[in-house]
């Protein structure tokens, strides 16, 4: 057998082996389970049918100077948000949003809004009261809370309620423009069983950058939040 024939047979054999390997690979791939398209479609949507139980309580003072506990809301459906009274962005980004939600559900006795200050050193009862009046919030179903020690408050918000980490700003210009703290602007919804059932980042979805990426995201999230509140309220109290 000539050298050329030997080389030709060698490469022909290699080609046959490669073709066989590819054939086996495609066959095995065809046997794999199909990807869950629904999960991919909803990627990035901050929602879950069930998140987590709130394990520990929080005692705080509301805008009337009354000591209250979050556990008093067991059996109710409540919306929770972070804020601080001198934040130049909180009312602009979240105040009007919370007011709209409050107006929609305030006449239902099992609904409550809870805003917890990330700046308890400065958000004393008088300041909380002024803030509540600015939003026409009735303390019977909308609390503005000061939980005392700042470190304890931040730990509770981050570890227990799973809000994003709170960052204290240090640049004077940044503080002047945006306030002392950078904090999570999302809304948590808590069901009658003291379980966080979802988080809705409406302020982020309303931002210019987000609207460029997905112009309909804000309205979808907002409608979804209203629907979920209504759904939870329709469930009987235990």
N, C-alpha and C positions, 0 to 999 in steps of 0.2 A: 504494500500500500504506500502510495507516494506521500511525501510530507504535506503537500497541499490538501490531499484527501483527508489525512489525519486531522489537520487543523479545522477543516470544514465540518467533519463529524463531531469534533469536540464542541465547537460553538453551537452546532445544531442541538447537541445534547443539553448544553447549558440553557438554550432558549426553551426547550421542551420542559426542563425542570422549573424554570422561572414561570412559565405559563401555568404549570400545575400548581405552583405555590399561590399564584394570584387567584386561580380558580377556587382553591380551597379557602383563601382569605375572604373572597366575595361571598362564598356560600355561608361561611361562619357569620359574617356580618349580617347577612339576610335573616339569620335565625335569632339575632338579638332583639329584645323587646323594643317597640317603637317609643320614641321620646314623648313625654307628657307635654303636648303642645299648649294646653291650658296654662300650665305653670310658666312656660316661656312667655306667653302672651302677657301675663300679668306681672312679669318681673318688674321689681321696683315699686310696686304698689304697697303702701304701708298699711296692710290689713291682715288680720288673721281671725279665723272663726273663734279661737280661744287662745289667749296669751298666757296669763299667769295670775295666780291668786296673790292678793296683798297680804303678806304674812304679819306685818307689824303695824301698830297704830301710830298716829301722830297727834299730839296735843298742841293746840295753838290758840292764839287770841284773835277773834274776828274784829271787823270794823266797828262793832258796838262795844268793844272791850270785854266781850264775853269769852270765857274759856270753853273751847269745843274740842271734840275728837272726831277724826275721820270715821271711826267705827260707828258713830252715831248715824252715819249715812247708809249703813247696811240695811238692805231692803229697798233702797232707792237706786235710781239710775243717775249717775253724776258725771259731769265733764270736768276735767282737771287741767289747769294750765299754770305755767310759771309766769311771774311778772316781777317788776319792782316799780314803785310809784314814780320815781324821777327818770325812768327810762324814756328817752325821747322817741323810741320806736314802738313801745308796747301798745299804747292806745292806737297809734296809726296802723300798726300791723295786725293787732289782735283784738283791740277793744271793740271796734265796730263789728267785727266778726262774732265775738262772744255775745254782744248785745243782740244781734240778729237771731242767734240761736236761743238766747234767753227769752226774747219776745215770742218766739215760736212755741216754746214749751213751758213758760213760766206759770201758766194757769193749771198745770198738772201737778198735783201735790207730791208725786213721787220723783220729780226731777229737780236737780240741783246743779249749780255751777260752783266750782271751787278754784280760786286763784291763790297760789302760795308764793309769798315773796321770797326772792333769792337774796334780798338785802334786808334782813331783819334788824340789823344795827340801826338803820335809818327809817324803815317803814313802821313807825309807831302807830298806835291806834288812831290818833288824830289824822294822820296822813292817809291811812287806809280808809277812814270815814270820808274824807274829801274825795278820794279816788272813786269810792263806791257811789257817792252822790253824782259825780260827773257822768257816770254811766247809768244812773237811775237804777241802781242795783238794790234790791230789798234783801236784807240780811237773812230773812226767813228761808230764801232759796238761792242766794248768791253770796258766798263767803269770800272775803279778802282776808288772808291769814298771815299772821306773824308767828312763826314757830320758835322764836327765841334765838338760841345760839346758831350762828351762821354755819359753822362747820357741821353741826348736827343736822341742820336743815338741808344743806347741800348733799350730805351723805344719804339722807332719806330720799331726796328727790332722785339721786343718781342710782342708788343701790336698790331701793325698795320699789320706786315707781318707774325706774329704768329710763328716765329722761337722759338726754345726752349730757356730757360733762359741762359744768358751769366754769367759765374762765373769767378771772378778774383782769380787766384791762389795766395797763400801766402807762400807756402813752397819753399825756394830757389832752392832746388834740383829738385822739380817738375817743377818750372819755367824754369830752365836750360834745362830740358829734353823735356818739352811740350809747353813752351811759357807762357806768362802772363795770357792768357784767355783760358778757356774751352768754346767752342761755338758749335753751331749746324753746322754740315757739310752737311746737306741735301740741295738739289737743289729745289727751287720753280720755277714753270712755270706759267707765267702770260700771259693771252690771249690779244687779240686786244682791248677788252673792259675794260682793267685794272682790271681784275679778276684773282685771284690765282686759278688755276684749278688743282693743284696737287703738291705733294712733293715726291721727290725720294731720299732716303738715301743710295746712292751708296757706300759711304765710309764705312758705317756700314755694309752693305751687303757684302763688300769685306773683312771684318775683318776675322781673323782666327777662332774666336769663331762662327761667323755667318756661315762661310763655313762648319764648322763641323755640325751645326744644319741643314743647307739646302744648299748643294753644288751648286744648280742651281739658288738660289735666286738672286744673283748679276746679272747674265746674263739675267734673266727674267726682272728685274727692268730696266736694261740698255736698253734692246730692247723695253720695254714699253715706256720709256722716249723718245727715238728716234722716235718711232711711233707717240707719242702724239705731239711732236714738229711738225712733218711733217703734222699731221692732222690739228693742229691749223693754220699752215702757209697756208694750202690749202683753208682755209675759206677766203672769200673775205673781204677786208677792207671796213668798213662802211663809 
